[in-house]
Each structure stands twice: as structure tokens, then as C-alpha cells.
């Protein structure tokens, strides 16, 4: 992903419908994910961030995109 890519465009790199129906991105840095032991543990601990359309994806982000089809 090129530097400066916003979350909807990053979702669109996976599938164009994800960019068009983008709702939000839930994310965490990779090192935090590894330290917690998994996505479920991060979610249970309330350590996931929710970001909108203006979020610029950072190196090392692990992201789940929420979108409507």
C-alpha cells in the first residue's frame, strides 16, 4: 500500500465493493496484536481502534474492514 492511502482505498485494494460500501475500519498495530495473542483478546480488552473514511493506513496496521455490500 503506498504511503498516504486512506482506509476506504485500502479496502478497495481487496475488493472494489469494500471501498464503495466502506463503513469503518477496526485496527490495531501488529506488535500489539502479537503481544495480546490474537484478535479476540484485543477485542475483549477494548484495544481495537475504530477509524473512519479519513484514516490514513499506517505501516504495521492489521485491519478488519466493515462494509455494506
PQR file with spaces between the fields and no chain letter, atoms N, CA, C, O and H, PARSE charges and radii, in Angstrom:
ATOM       1  N    UNK     1       0.835   -1.158    0.000 -0.4000 1.5000
ATOM       2  CA   UNK     1       0.000    0.000    0.000 -0.0000 2.0000
ATOM       3  C    UNK     1       0.898    1.246    0.000  0.5500 1.7000
ATOM       4  O    UNK     1       1.790    1.346    0.842 -0.5500 1.4000
ATOM       5  N    UNK     2       0.693    2.168   -0.891 -0.4000 1.5000
ATOM       6  CA   UNK     2       1.513    3.380   -0.894 -0.0000 2.0000
ATOM       7  C    UNK     2       1.266    4.237    0.353  0.5500 1.7000
ATOM       8  O    UNK     2       0.164    4.232    0.901 -0.5500 1.4000
ATOM       9  H    UNK     2      -0.032    2.087   -1.575  0.4000 1.0000
ATOM      10  N    UNK     3       2.284    4.968    0.797 -0.4000 1.5000
ATOM      11  CA   UNK     3       2.113    5.887    1.922 -0.0000 2.0000
ATOM      12  C    UNK     3       0.990    6.870    1.614  0.5500 1.7000
ATOM      13  O    UNK     3       0.841    7.319    0.477 -0.5500 1.4000
ATOM      14  H    UNK     3       3.179    4.972    0.352  0.4000 1.0000
ATOM      15  N    UNK     4       0.206    7.199    2.632 -0.4000 1.5000
ATOM      16  CA   UNK     4      -0.873    8.165    2.471 -0.0000 2.0000
ATOM      17  C    UNK     4      -2.197    7.567    2.027  0.5500 1.7000
ATOM      18  O    UNK     4      -3.156    8.304    1.800 -0.5500 1.4000
ATOM      19  H    UNK     4       0.328    6.834    3.555  0.4000 1.0000
ATOM      20  N    UNK     5      -2.272    6.239    1.897 -0.4000 1.5000
ATOM      21  CA   UNK     5      -3.509    5.594    1.470 -0.0000 2.0000
ATOM      22  C    UNK     5      -4.542    5.648    2.592  0.5500 1.7000
ATOM      23  O    UNK     5      -4.258    5.264    3.727 -0.5500 1.4000
ATOM      24  H    UNK     5      -1.493    5.640    2.082  0.4000 1.0000
ATOM      25  N    UNK     6      -5.731    6.122    2.270 -0.4000 1.5000
ATOM      26  CA   UNK     6      -6.814    6.183    3.260 -0.0000 2.0000
ATOM      27  C    UNK     6      -7.521    4.835    3.329  0.5500 1.7000
ATOM      28  O    UNK     6      -7.466    4.041    2.389 -0.5500 1.4000
ATOM      29  H    UNK     6      -5.962    6.434    1.348  0.4000 1.0000
ATOM      30  N    UNK     7      -8.184    4.590    4.454 -0.4000 1.5000
ATOM      31  CA   UNK     7      -8.814    3.301    4.735 -0.0000 2.0000
ATOM      32  C    UNK     7      -9.749    2.815    3.623  0.5500 1.7000
ATOM      33  O    UNK     7      -9.650    1.649    3.242 -0.5500 1.4000
ATOM      34  H    UNK     7      -8.229    5.234    5.217  0.4000 1.0000
ATOM      35  N    UNK     8     -10.654    3.645    3.080 -0.4000 1.5000
ATOM      36  CA   UNK     8     -11.531    3.126    2.026 -0.0000 2.0000
ATOM      37  C    UNK     8     -10.772    2.641    0.792  0.5500 1.7000
ATOM      38  O    UNK     8     -11.151    1.636    0.191 -0.5500 1.4000
ATOM      39  H    UNK     8     -10.735    4.592    3.389  0.4000 1.0000
ATOM      40  N    UNK     9      -9.718    3.337    0.415 -0.4000 1.5000
ATOM      41  CA   UNK     9      -8.920    2.933   -0.744 -0.0000 2.0000
ATOM      42  C    UNK     9      -8.195    1.618   -0.450  0.5500 1.7000
ATOM      43  O    UNK     9      -8.084    0.758   -1.324 -0.5500 1.4000
ATOM      44  H    UNK     9      -9.410    4.154    0.903  0.4000 1.0000
ATOM      45  N    UNK    10      -7.703    1.465    0.784 -0.4000 1.5000
ATOM      46  CA   UNK    10      -7.054    0.216    1.175 -0.0000 2.0000
ATOM      47  C    UNK    10      -8.043   -0.941    1.091  0.5500 1.7000
ATOM      48  O    UNK    10      -7.691   -2.027    0.630 -0.5500 1.4000
ATOM      49  H    UNK    10      -7.793    2.163    1.494  0.4000 1.0000
ATOM      50  N    UNK    11      -9.271   -0.716    1.533 -0.4000 1.5000
ATOM      51  CA   UNK    11     -10.313   -1.744    1.432 -0.0000 2.0000
ATOM      52  C    UNK    11     -10.578   -2.065   -0.034  0.5500 1.7000
ATOM      53  O    UNK    11     -10.797   -3.224   -0.387 -0.5500 1.4000
ATOM      54  H    UNK    11      -9.557    0.166    1.907  0.4000 1.0000
ATOM      55  N    UNK    12     -10.559   -1.055   -0.879 -0.4000 1.5000
ATOM      56  CA   UNK    12     -10.783   -1.237   -2.305 -0.0000 2.0000
ATOM      57  C    UNK    12      -9.702   -2.049   -2.988  0.5500 1.7000
ATOM      58  O    UNK    12      -9.942   -2.629   -4.047 -0.5500 1.4000
ATOM      59  H    UNK    12     -10.380   -0.114   -0.592  0.4000 1.0000
ATOM      60  N    UNK    13      -8.510   -2.103   -2.400 -0.4000 1.5000
ATOM      61  CA   UNK    13      -7.432   -2.927   -2.969 -0.0000 2.0000
ATOM      62  C    UNK    13      -7.760   -4.410   -2.800  0.5500 1.7000
ATOM      63  O    UNK    13      -7.264   -5.251   -3.550 -0.5500 1.4000
ATOM      64  H    UNK    13      -8.314   -1.632   -1.539  0.4000 1.0000
ATOM      65  N    UNK    14      -8.597   -4.724   -1.812 -0.4000 1.5000
ATOM      66  CA   UNK    14      -9.033   -6.105   -1.607 -0.0000 2.0000
ATOM      67  C    UNK    14     -10.174   -6.410   -2.575  0.5500 1.7000
ATOM      68  O    UNK    14     -10.153   -7.410   -3.292 -0.5500 1.4000
ATOM      69  H    UNK    14      -9.000   -4.041   -1.203  0.4000 1.0000
ATOM      70  N    UNK    15     -11.171   -5.522   -2.578 -0.4000 1.5000
ATOM      71  CA   UNK    15     -12.314   -5.697   -3.489 -0.0000 2.0000
ATOM      72  C    UNK    15     -13.009   -4.342   -3.644  0.5500 1.7000
ATOM      73  O    UNK    15     -13.198   -3.629   -2.658 -0.5500 1.4000
ATOM      74  H    UNK    15     -11.189   -4.709   -1.995  0.4000 1.0000
ATOM      75  N    UNK    16     -13.384   -3.988   -4.855 -0.4000 1.5000
ATOM      76  CA   UNK    16     -13.973   -2.665   -5.114 -0.0000 2.0000
ATOM      77  C    UNK    16     -15.255   -2.434   -4.325  0.5500 1.7000
ATOM      78  O    UNK    16     -15.535   -1.302   -3.932 -0.5500 1.4000
ATOM      79  H    UNK    16     -13.231   -4.567   -5.656  0.4000 1.0000
ATOM      80  N    UNK    17     -16.034   -3.472   -4.087 -0.4000 1.5000
ATOM      81  CA   UNK    17     -17.269   -3.301   -3.305 -0.0000 2.0000
ATOM      82  C    UNK    17     -16.973   -2.886   -1.870  0.5500 1.7000
ATOM      83  O    UNK    17     -17.790   -2.216   -1.238 -0.5500 1.4000
ATOM      84  H    UNK    17     -15.807   -4.392   -4.407  0.4000 1.0000
ATOM      85  N    UNK    18     -15.824   -3.276   -1.356 -0.4000 1.5000
ATOM      86  CA   UNK    18     -15.458   -2.895    0.008 -0.0000 2.0000
ATOM      87  C    UNK    18     -15.179   -1.395    0.095  0.5500 1.7000
ATOM      88  O    UNK    18     -15.469   -0.769    1.114 -0.5500 1.4000
ATOM      89  H    UNK    18     -15.161   -3.820   -1.870  0.4000 1.0000
ATOM      90  N    UNK    19     -14.626   -0.825   -0.952 -0.4000 1.5000
ATOM      91  CA   UNK    19     -14.385    0.620   -0.967 -0.0000 2.0000
ATOM      92  C    UNK    19     -15.698    1.369   -1.102  0.5500 1.7000
ATOM      93  O    UNK    19     -15.924    2.359   -0.406 -0.5500 1.4000
ATOM      94  H    UNK    19     -14.390   -1.334   -1.780  0.4000 1.0000
ATOM      95  N    UNK    20     -16.558    0.909   -1.986 -0.4000 1.5000
ATOM      96  CA   UNK    20     -17.828    1.588   -2.230 -0.0000 2.0000
ATOM      97  C    UNK    20     -18.753    1.538   -1.017  0.5500 1.7000
ATOM      98  O    UNK    20     -19.466    2.506   -0.751 -0.5500 1.4000
ATOM      99  H    UNK    20     -16.374    0.105   -2.552  0.4000 1.0000
ATOM     100  N    UNK    21     -18.756    0.432   -0.280 -0.4000 1.5000
ATOM     101  CA   UNK    21     -19.645    0.286    0.862 -0.0000 2.0000
ATOM     102  C    UNK    21     -18.966    0.472    2.204  0.5500 1.7000
ATOM     103  O    UNK    21     -19.501    0.061    3.234 -0.5500 1.4000
ATOM     104  H    UNK    21     -18.177   -0.354   -0.497  0.4000 1.0000
ATOM     105  N    UNK    22     -17.780    1.092    2.203 -0.4000 1.5000
ATOM     106  CA   UNK    22     -16.979    1.267    3.425 -0.0000 2.0000
ATOM     107  C    UNK    22     -17.795    1.902    4.539  0.5500 1.7000
ATOM     108  O    UNK    22     -18.453    2.922    4.337 -0.5500 1.4000
ATOM     109  H    UNK    22     -17.345    1.425    1.367  0.4000 1.0000
ATOM     110  N    UNK    23     -17.747    1.288    5.716 -0.4000 1.5000
ATOM     111  CA   UNK    23     -18.388    1.844    6.915 -0.0000 2.0000
ATOM     112  C    UNK    23     -17.321    2.342    7.877  0.5500 1.7000
ATOM     113  O    UNK    23     -17.298    3.518    8.238 -0.5500 1.4000
ATOM     114  H    UNK    23     -17.213    0.459    5.880  0.4000 1.0000
ATOM     115  N    UNK    24     -16.431    1.433    8.294 -0.4000 1.5000
ATOM     116  CA   UNK    24     -15.327    1.809    9.182 -0.0000 2.0000
ATOM     117  C    UNK    24     -14.267    0.719    9.160  0.5500 1.7000
ATOM     118  O    UNK    24     -14.474   -0.371    8.627 -0.5500 1.4000
ATOM     119  H    UNK    24     -16.450    0.477    8.001  0.4000 1.0000
ATOM     120  N    UNK    25     -13.133    1.044    9.752 -0.4000 1.5000
ATOM     121  CA   UNK    25     -12.039    0.088    9.892 -0.0000 2.0000
ATOM     122  C    UNK    25     -11.787   -0.131   11.374  0.5500 1.7000
ATOM     123  O    UNK    25     -11.714    0.828   12.143 -0.5500 1.4000
ATOM     124  H    UNK    25     -12.965    1.930   10.185  0.4000 1.0000
ATOM     125  N    UNK    26     -11.655   -1.381   11.774 -0.4000 1.5000
ATOM     126  CA   UNK    26     -11.232   -1.712   13.127 -0.0000 2.0000
ATOM     127  C    UNK    26      -9.795   -2.189   13.009  0.5500 1.7000
ATOM     128  O    UNK    26      -9.492   -3.059   12.192 -0.5500 1.4000
ATOM     129  H    UNK    26     -11.714   -2.159   11.149  0.4000 1.0000
ATOM     130  N    UNK    27      -8.905   -1.621   13.824 -0.4000 1.5000
ATOM     131  CA   UNK    27      -7.493   -1.905   13.634 -0.0000 2.0000
ATOM     132  C    UNK    27      -6.694   -1.895   14.913  0.5500 1.7000
ATOM     133  O    UNK    27      -7.128   -1.401   15.953 -0.5500 1.4000
ATOM     134  H    UNK    27      -9.151   -0.915   14.487  0.4000 1.0000
ATOM     135  N    UNK    28      -5.510   -2.458   14.796 -0.4000 1.5000
ATOM     136  CA   UNK    28      -4.518   -2.454   15.867 -0.0000 2.0000
ATOM     137  C    UNK    28      -3.148   -2.613   15.228  0.5500 1.7000
ATOM     138  O    UNK    28      -3.031   -3.208   14.156 -0.5500 1.4000
ATOM     139  H    UNK    28      -5.157   -2.859   13.950  0.4000 1.0000
ATOM     140  N    UNK    29      -2.118   -2.093   15.866 -0.4000 1.5000
ATOM     141  CA   UNK    29      -0.766   -2.322   15.360 -0.0000 2.0000
ATOM     142  C    UNK    29      -0.396   -3.797   15.493  0.5500 1.7000
ATOM     143  O    UNK    29      -0.827   -4.470   16.429 -0.5500 1.4000
ATOM     144  H    UNK    29      -2.212   -1.610   16.737  0.4000 1.0000
ATOM     145  N    UNK    30       0.389   -4.283   14.571 -0.4000 1.5000
ATOM     146  CA   UNK    30       0.789   -5.686   14.538 -0.0000 2.0000
ATOM     147  C    UNK    30       1.446   -6.122   15.841  0.5500 1.7000
ATOM     148  O    UNK    30       1.145   -7.205   16.343 -0.5500 1.4000
ATOM     149  H    UNK    30       0.740   -3.736   13.811  0.4000 1.0000
ATOM     150  N    UNK    31       2.329   -5.312   16.398 -0.4000 1.5000
ATOM     151  CA   UNK    31       3.024   -5.710   17.626 -0.0000 2.0000
ATOM     152  C    UNK    31       2.059   -5.871   18.794  0.5500 1.7000
ATOM     153  O    UNK    31       2.243   -6.756   19.629 -0.5500 1.4000
ATOM     154  H    UNK    31       2.573   -4.432   15.991  0.4000 1.0000
ATOM     155  N    UNK    32       1.041   -5.031   18.862 -0.4000 1.5000
ATOM     156  CA   UNK    32       0.037   -5.153   19.924 -0.0000 2.0000
ATOM     157  C    UNK    32      -0.787   -6.428   19.735  0.5500 1.7000
ATOM     158  O    UNK    32      -1.115   -7.109   20.706 -0.5500 1.4000
ATOM     159  H    UNK    32       0.892   -4.311   18.184  0.4000 1.0000
ATOM     160  N    UNK    33      -1.118   -6.745   18.493 -0.4000 1.5000
ATOM     161  CA   UNK    33      -1.863   -7.965   18.186 -0.0000 2.0000
ATOM     162  C    UNK    33      -1.073   -9.197   18.614  0.5500 1.7000
ATOM     163  O    UNK    33      -1.627  -10.102   19.238 -0.5500 1.4000
ATOM     164  H    UNK    33      -0.852   -6.192   17.703  0.4000 1.0000
ATOM     165  N    UNK    34       0.201   -9.238   18.287 -0.4000 1.5000
ATOM     166  CA   UNK    34       1.037  -10.376   18.656 -0.0000 2.0000
ATOM     167  C    UNK    34       1.193  -10.492   20.175  0.5500 1.7000
ATOM     168  O    UNK    34       1.162  -11.595   20.721 -0.5500 1.4000
ATOM     169  H    UNK    34       0.651   -8.503   17.780  0.4000 1.0000
ATOM     170  N    UNK    35       1.359   -9.357   20.855 -0.4000 1.5000
ATOM     171  CA   UNK    35       1.522   -9.363   22.313 -0.0000 2.0000
ATOM     172  C    UNK    35       0.246   -9.833   23.020  0.5500 1.7000
ATOM     173  O    UNK    35       0.313  -10.493   24.057 -0.5500 1.4000
ATOM     174  H    UNK    35       1.384   -8.461   20.412  0.4000 1.0000
ATOM     175  N    UNK    36      -0.902   -9.494   22.459 -0.4000 1.5000
ATOM     176  CA   UNK    36      -2.182   -9.869   23.074 -0.0000 2.0000
ATOM     177  C    UNK    36      -2.516  -11.336   22.837  0.5500 1.7000
ATOM     178  O    UNK    36      -3.271  -11.934   23.603 -0.5500 1.4000
ATOM     179  H    UNK    36      -0.956   -8.958   21.617  0.4000 1.0000
ATOM     180  N    UNK    37      -1.958  -11.915   21.783 -0.4000 1.5000
ATOM     181  CA   UNK    37      -2.220  -13.308   21.492 -0.0000 2.0000
ATOM     182  C    UNK    37      -3.329  -13.551   20.497  0.5500 1.7000
ATOM     183  O    UNK    37      -3.675  -14.701   20.226 -0.5500 1.4000
ATOM     184  H    UNK    37      -1.344  -11.429   21.160  0.4000 1.0000
ATOM     185  N    UNK    38      -3.898  -12.481   19.941 -0.4000 1.5000
ATOM     186  CA   UNK    38      -4.920  -12.657   18.911 -0.0000 2.0000
ATOM     187  C    UNK    38      -5.938  -11.542   18.898  0.5500 1.7000
ATOM     188  O    UNK    38      -6.012  -10.711   19.803 -0.5500 1.4000
ATOM     189  H    UNK    38      -3.617  -11.547   20.161  0.4000 1.0000
ATOM     190  N    UNK    39      -6.728  -11.559   17.825 -0.4000 1.5000
ATOM     191  CA   UNK    39      -7.736  -10.519   17.597 -0.0000 2.0000
ATOM     192  C    UNK    39      -8.811  -10.543   18.683  0.5500 1.7000
ATOM     193  O    UNK    39      -9.223   -9.492   19.173 -0.5500 1.4000
ATOM     194  H    UNK    39      -6.668  -12.234   17.090  0.4000 1.0000
ATOM     195  N    UNK    40      -9.264  -11.741   19.059 -0.4000 1.5000
ATOM     196  CA   UNK    40     -10.326  -11.871   20.069 -0.0000 2.0000
ATOM     197  C    UNK    40      -9.884  -11.285   21.413  0.5500 1.7000
ATOM     198  O    UNK    40     -10.677  -10.650   22.109 -0.5500 1.4000
ATOM     199  H    UNK    40      -8.929  -12.595   18.661  0.4000 1.0000
ATOM     200  N    UNK    41      -8.622  -11.500   21.773 -0.4000 1.5000
ATOM     201  CA   UNK    41      -8.110  -10.959   23.024 -0.0000 2.0000
ATOM     202  C    UNK    41      -8.056   -9.431   22.990  0.5500 1.7000
ATOM     203  O    UNK    41      -8.370   -8.772   23.982 -0.5500 1.4000
ATOM     204  H    UNK    41      -7.978  -12.016   21.208  0.4000 1.0000
ATOM     205  N    UNK    42      -7.656   -8.870   21.845 -0.4000 1.5000
ATOM     206  CA   UNK    42      -7.632   -7.410   21.717 -0.0000 2.0000
ATOM     207  C    UNK    42      -9.043   -6.839   21.824  0.5500 1.7000
ATOM     208  O    UNK    42      -9.270   -5.835   22.499 -0.5500 1.4000
ATOM     209  H    UNK    42      -7.401   -9.404   21.040  0.4000 1.0000
ATOM     210  N    UNK    43      -9.974   -7.485   21.156 -0.4000 1.5000
ATOM     211  CA   UNK    43     -11.360   -7.009   21.176 -0.0000 2.0000
ATOM     212  C    UNK    43     -11.932   -7.088   22.591  0.5500 1.7000
ATOM     213  O    UNK    43     -12.593   -6.152   23.042 -0.5500 1.4000
ATOM     214  H    UNK    43      -9.789   -8.301   20.607  0.4000 1.0000
ATOM     215  N    UNK    44     -11.688   -8.185   23.287 -0.4000 1.5000
ATOM     216  CA   UNK    44     -12.182   -8.358   24.657 -0.0000 2.0000
ATOM     217  C    UNK    44     -11.588   -7.321   25.610  0.5500 1.7000
ATOM     218  O    UNK    44     -12.249   -6.887   26.553 -0.5500 1.4000
ATOM     219  H    UNK    44     -11.151   -8.945   22.921  0.4000 1.0000
ATOM     220  N    UNK    45     -10.344   -6.928   25.359 -0.4000 1.5000
ATOM     221  CA   UNK    45      -9.672   -5.940   26.205 -0.0000 2.0000
ATOM     222  C    UNK    45     -10.001   -4.506   25.795  0.5500 1.7000
ATOM     223  O    UNK    45      -9.548   -3.561   26.442 -0.5500 1.4000
ATOM     224  H    UNK    45      -9.807   -7.281   24.592  0.4000 1.0000
ATOM     225  N    UNK    46     -10.784   -4.333   24.727 -0.4000 1.5000
ATOM     226  CA   UNK    46     -11.142   -2.993   24.266 -0.0000 2.0000
ATOM     227  C    UNK    46      -9.980   -2.240   23.647  0.5500 1.7000
ATOM     228  O    UNK    46      -9.925   -1.013   23.727 -0.5500 1.4000
ATOM     229  H    UNK    46     -11.152   -5.101   24.202  0.4000 1.0000
ATOM     230  N    UNK    47      -9.042   -2.963   23.024 -0.4000 1.5000
ATOM     231  CA   UNK    47      -7.849   -2.329   22.478 -0.0000 2.0000
ATOM     232  C    UNK    47      -7.883   -2.136   20.968  0.5500 1.7000
ATOM     233  O    UNK    47      -6.883   -1.729   20.378 -0.5500 1.4000
ATOM     234  H    UNK    47      -9.087   -3.960   22.959  0.4000 1.0000
ATOM     235  N    UNK    48      -9.014   -2.421   20.334 -0.4000 1.5000
ATOM     236  CA   UNK    48      -9.141   -2.144   18.898 -0.0000 2.0000
ATOM     237  C    UNK    48      -9.576   -0.698   18.718  0.5500 1.7000
ATOM     238  O    UNK    48     -10.370   -0.175   19.501 -0.5500 1.4000
ATOM     239  H    UNK    48      -9.827   -2.752   20.813  0.4000 1.0000
ATOM     240  N    UNK    49      -9.053   -0.064   17.687 -0.4000 1.5000
ATOM     241  CA   UNK    49      -9.467    1.309   17.350 -0.0000 2.0000
ATOM     242  C    UNK    49     -10.443    1.243   16.190  0.5500 1.7000
ATOM     243  O    UNK    49     -10.279    0.442   15.270 -0.5500 1.4000
ATOM     244  H    UNK    49      -8.408   -0.489   17.052  0.4000 1.0000
ATOM     245  N    UNK    50     -11.453    2.086   16.241 -0.4000 1.5000
ATOM     246  CA   UNK    50     -12.384    2.234   15.120 -0.0000 2.0000
ATOM     247  C    UNK    50     -12.029    3.538   14.422  0.5500 1.7000
ATOM     248  O    UNK    50     -11.948    4.589   15.057 -0.5500 1.4000
ATOM     249  H    UNK    50     -11.586    2.737   16.988  0.4000 1.0000
ATOM     250  N    UNK    51     -11.820    3.466   13.120 -0.4000 1.5000
ATOM     251  CA   UNK    51     -11.442    4.637   12.328 -0.0000 2.0000
ATOM     252  C    UNK    51     -12.383    4.773   11.140  0.5500 1.7000
ATOM     253  O    UNK    51     -12.930    3.785   10.651 -0.5500 1.4000
ATOM     254  H    UNK    51     -11.886    2.612   12.604  0.4000 1.0000
ATOM     255  N    UNK    52     -12.564    5.995   10.686 -0.4000 1.5000
ATOM     256  CA   UNK    52     -13.466    6.281    9.580 -0.0000 2.0000
ATOM     257  C    UNK    52     -12.763    6.490    8.256  0.5500 1.7000
ATOM     258  O    UNK    52     -11.627    6.060    8.055 -0.5500 1.4000
ATOM     259  H    UNK    52     -12.119    6.798   11.084  0.4000 1.0000
ATOM     260  N    UNK    53     -13.471    7.165    7.355 -0.4000 1.5000
ATOM     261  CA   UNK    53     -13.033    7.355    5.973 -0.0000 2.0000
ATOM     262  C    UNK    53     -11.728    8.148    5.842  0.5500 1.7000
ATOM     263  O    UNK    53     -11.009    7.979    4.857 -0.5500 1.4000
ATOM     264  H    UNK    53     -14.393    7.514    7.518  0.4000 1.0000
ATOM     265  N    UNK    54     -11.415    8.994    6.797 -0.4000 1.5000
ATOM     266  CA   UNK    54     -10.237    9.849    6.690 -0.0000 2.0000
ATOM     267  C    UNK    54      -8.974    9.237    7.284  0.5500 1.7000
ATOM     268  O    UNK    54      -7.910    9.855    7.241 -0.5500 1.4000
ATOM     269  H    UNK    54     -11.999    9.131    7.597  0.4000 1.0000
ATOM     270  N    UNK    55      -9.077    8.035    7.837 -0.4000 1.5000
ATOM     271  CA   UNK    55      -7.912    7.415    8.456 -0.0000 2.0000
ATOM     272  C    UNK    55      -6.883    7.048    7.388  0.5500 1.7000
ATOM     273  O    UNK    55      -7.220    6.432    6.377 -0.5500 1.4000
ATOM     274  H    UNK    55      -9.941    7.533    7.873  0.4000 1.0000
ATOM     275  N    UNK    56      -5.641    7.427    7.620 -0.4000 1.5000
ATOM     276  CA   UNK    56      -4.536    7.072    6.730 -0.0000 2.0000
ATOM     277  C    UNK    56      -3.872    5.826    7.301  0.5500 1.7000
ATOM     278  O    UNK    56      -3.382    5.839    8.430 -0.5500 1.4000
ATOM     279  H    UNK    56      -5.368    7.927    8.442  0.4000 1.0000
ATOM     280  N    UNK    57      -3.859    4.761    6.526 -0.4000 1.5000
ATOM     281  CA   UNK    57      -3.314    3.479    6.953 -0.0000 2.0000
ATOM     282  C    UNK    57      -1.827    3.625    7.249  0.5500 1.7000
ATOM     283  O    UNK    57      -1.075    4.211    6.470 -0.5500 1.4000
ATOM     284  H    UNK    57      -4.257    4.750    5.609  0.4000 1.0000
ATOM     285  N    UNK    58      -1.416    3.073    8.403 -0.4000 1.5000
ATOM     286  CA   UNK    58      -0.012    3.147    8.821 -0.0000 2.0000
ATOM     287  C    UNK    58       0.665    1.791    8.614  0.5500 1.7000
ATOM     288  O    UNK    58       0.014    0.746    8.620 -0.5500 1.4000
ATOM     289  H    UNK    58      -2.027    2.597    9.036  0.4000 1.0000
ATOM     290  N    UNK    59       1.963    1.834    8.434 -0.4000 1.5000
ATOM     291  CA   UNK    59       2.745    0.610    8.295 -0.0000 2.0000
ATOM     292  C    UNK    59       2.580   -0.230    9.555  0.5500 1.7000
ATOM     293  O    UNK    59       2.752    0.277   10.663 -0.5500 1.4000
ATOM     294  H    UNK    59       2.492    2.683    8.428  0.4000 1.0000
ATOM     295  N    UNK    60       2.251   -1.499    9.400 -0.4000 1.5000
ATOM     296  CA   UNK    60       2.094   -2.398   10.538 -0.0000 2.0000
ATOM     297  C    UNK    60       0.667   -2.519   11.046  0.5500 1.7000
ATOM     298  O    UNK    60       0.410   -3.290   11.971 -0.5500 1.4000
ATOM     299  H    UNK    60       2.111   -1.912    8.499  0.4000 1.0000
ATOM     300  N    UNK    61      -0.268   -1.774   10.461 -0.4000 1.5000
ATOM     301  CA   UNK    61      -1.669   -1.891   10.872 -0.0000 2.0000
ATOM     302  C    UNK    61      -2.236   -3.239   10.440  0.5500 1.7000
ATOM     303  O    UNK    61      -1.987   -3.702    9.326 -0.5500 1.4000
ATOM     304  H    UNK    61      -0.059   -1.148    9.709  0.4000 1.0000
ATOM     305  N    UNK    62      -2.996   -3.859   11.329 -0.4000 1.5000
ATOM     306  CA   UNK    62      -3.783   -5.034   10.988 -0.0000 2.0000
ATOM     307  C    UNK    62      -5.224   -4.560   11.065  0.5500 1.7000
ATOM     308  O    UNK    62      -5.669   -4.065   12.100 -0.5500 1.4000
ATOM     309  H    UNK    62      -3.198   -3.483   12.233  0.4000 1.0000
ATOM     310  N    UNK    63      -5.966   -4.716    9.943 -0.4000 1.5000
ATOM     311  CA   UNK    63      -7.261   -4.063    9.814 -0.0000 2.0000
ATOM     312  C    UNK    63      -8.348   -5.049    9.424  0.5500 1.7000
ATOM     313  O    UNK    63      -8.143   -5.941    8.601 -0.5500 1.4000
ATOM     314  H    UNK    63      -5.604   -5.118    9.102  0.4000 1.0000
ATOM     315  N    UNK    64      -9.519   -4.862   10.043 -0.4000 1.5000
ATOM     316  CA   UNK    64     -10.750   -5.507    9.585 -0.0000 2.0000
ATOM     317  C    UNK    64     -11.627   -4.388    9.046  0.5500 1.7000
ATOM     318  O    UNK    64     -11.914   -3.418    9.748 -0.5500 1.4000
ATOM     319  H    UNK    64      -9.686   -4.137   10.711  0.4000 1.0000
ATOM     320  N    UNK    65     -12.049   -4.528    7.801 -0.4000 1.5000
ATOM     321  CA   UNK    65     -12.911   -3.519    7.177 -0.0000 2.0000
ATOM     322  C    UNK    65     -14.359   -3.930    7.328  0.5500 1.7000
ATOM     323  O    UNK    65     -14.724   -5.067    7.030 -0.5500 1.4000
ATOM     324  H    UNK    65     -11.815   -5.316    7.231  0.4000 1.0000
ATOM     325  N    UNK    66     -15.182   -3.010    7.789 -0.4000 1.5000
ATOM     326  CA   UNK    66     -16.619   -3.227    7.847 -0.0000 2.0000
ATOM     327  C    UNK    66     -17.229   -2.458    6.690  0.5500 1.7000
ATOM     328  O    UNK    66     -16.925   -1.284    6.478 -0.5500 1.4000
ATOM     329  H    UNK    66     -14.886   -2.086    8.031  0.4000 1.0000
ATOM     330  N    UNK    67     -18.104   -3.141    5.933 -0.4000 1.5000
ATOM     331  CA   UNK    67     -18.689   -2.522    4.748 -0.0000 2.0000
ATOM     332  C    UNK    67     -20.037   -3.140    4.482  0.5500 1.7000
ATOM     333  O    UNK    67     -20.341   -4.239    4.946 -0.5500 1.4000
ATOM     334  H    UNK    67     -18.351   -4.095    6.105  0.4000 1.0000
ATOM     335  N    UNK    68     -20.848   -2.410    3.719 -0.4000 1.5000
ATOM     336  CA   UNK    68     -22.128   -2.969    3.276 -0.0000 2.0000
ATOM     337  C    UNK    68     -21.984   -3.353    1.815  0.5500 1.7000
ATOM     338  O    UNK    68     -21.351   -2.650    1.027 -0.5500 1.4000
ATOM     339  H    UNK    68     -20.601   -1.518    3.341  0.4000 1.0000
ATOM     340  N    UNK    69     -22.575   -4.467    1.476 -0.4000 1.5000
ATOM     341  CA   UNK    69     -22.446   -4.976    0.117 -0.0000 2.0000
ATOM     342  C    UNK    69     -23.511   -4.410   -0.788  0.5500 1.7000
ATOM     343  O    UNK    69     -23.549   -4.736   -1.975 -0.5500 1.4000
ATOM     344  H    UNK    69     -23.089   -5.038    2.116  0.4000 1.0000
